[in-house]
Amino acid sequence: MNPLINSLMVRAADAAPIKPAVELGTPLLLTIAALGIALLLVMIIRFKIQAFVALLTVSILVAVASQIPLKDVFTVVATGVGGTMGKVALLIALGAILGRMIEVSGGVQSLASHFTEKLGAKRVAVALTAVGFLVAIPVFFEVGVIVLVPIVYAFARIAKVHPVKFGLPMAGIMLSIHVAVPPHPGIVAGAGVFGADIGLITLISLLICIPLGFLSYWVASIMNRKEYELLPGVKAQVDEFGSASLVHVGHDGPGAQAVAPPRPGLIIFLIAAPIVQILLGTVGTLTISKDNFWYGVAAFVGNPFLALLVAVGLSFFLLAVRRNWSLRETGEIFEGALPPIASILMVVAAGGVFGEVLRTSGIGAALSQTLDHLGLPLIVLGFIISLALRAAQGSATVAIVTTAGLLTSAVAEGGYSPAQIAVLVIAIGFGSLGLSHVTDAGFWTVVRYYGLTVSDGLRTWTVLTTILGLAGFALTFVAWILVGGLSA
């Protein structure tokens, strides 16, 4: 036989589906999964091991314990990394660059000033909640809170109130969008694991987050009727920021110069452009026959990668060129957006590995069969598991990717429609919204920057995020019923 043909046949044989060396029973497989989750939480919470390292270590241990052949373990690892990162890495990176361009240009402050002027001084909390909604779509939660702190402090000084009075409702809706709306990493990772349609997720999650914005303002307004202790040193910061202009002009990075911030309409356009492009493509693929030439055009135009790439290009011409940033300065801004997401991408990759190990080992199928016997809808289980993981270890991204990995087989075997899978991902996202407390970096960002004590943070921020998570899930469950009826 020809050596080349023989080599190809050997490779084809090597590419056969990987199976455990020994078929373990369902009780033992579920025990291995439970011990793996417990070990993951202990490593992250007790020993403070970085989530990427913890997830990867646990994945390998679970693979070995479930009798995946040793020679195939790292093939499974590579498959998990490639399958997940191929779907999400570019999306997260492009989203981070777009958010960084808007942040550095002064666009966030421009929006804050515009909405405050339109709604009036008496509606500052409403204005900042609206700003938070828009800013949170392209900008990561912690970054958005930090960038808007000078605005919150300035209004707090003028009104002679605690910064949390204005900052709490704004931060609440920002975190809601962060866990449920692409291109944020957790929801994108969940979509990647399930193979969900990003366009459908964007459409449904944005529609759900609109009433959550009103709820965030209303709940926060009730909480804000009482006074909270201001941490020492924060009053001086409030006075310092409050004595400055309400709008930060220019930026502190490369290309800093005394120029007016971009117009708010331009920033809204940059935020809306990729969303509209994705939604147009999604509508096209839902209404056009797959055999039609225009179906391919709609799929291409509405691809989230292309939509965000176009938005980044628009930000280059409409922000960088118009503001006379040099190519070197603009390149440094682009580069500066990528290091902060490196650890997030690694967590997403490790989550993909965990999901692939669960699938290959048969744990996912065993869990799926067990969940079927419980009689609870999969959407409820996804929400509860994500909420529990979020409360235990703090990271919304870890909660989402771990939950998605656990439920992959159940979703694959459930015969769900694309719309139902999109709603499932959103439900898992809202599970990671609730119970933000001392294990969550976002909790400490809010407490530190708004000058709250830990006890006041638990009484306000933790309660608000939990209410928003439950409300978001309730609205998602309504969407589940609606899309289930349409699918039927």
Salt bridges, closest charged atoms under 4 A:
ASP72 OD1 - LYS71 NZ 3.30
GLU103 OE2 - ARG100 NH1 2.95
GLU227 OE2 - LYS165 NZ 3.77
ASP239 OD1 - ARG157 NE 3.97
ASP239 OD2 - LYS235 NZ 3.15
ASP252 OD1 - HIS248 NE2 3.75
GLU332 OE2 - ARG328 NH1 2.67
GLU356 OE2 - ARG359 NH2 2.54
ASP440 OD2 - ARG390 NH2 3.09
ASP456 OD1 - ARG459 NH2 2.42
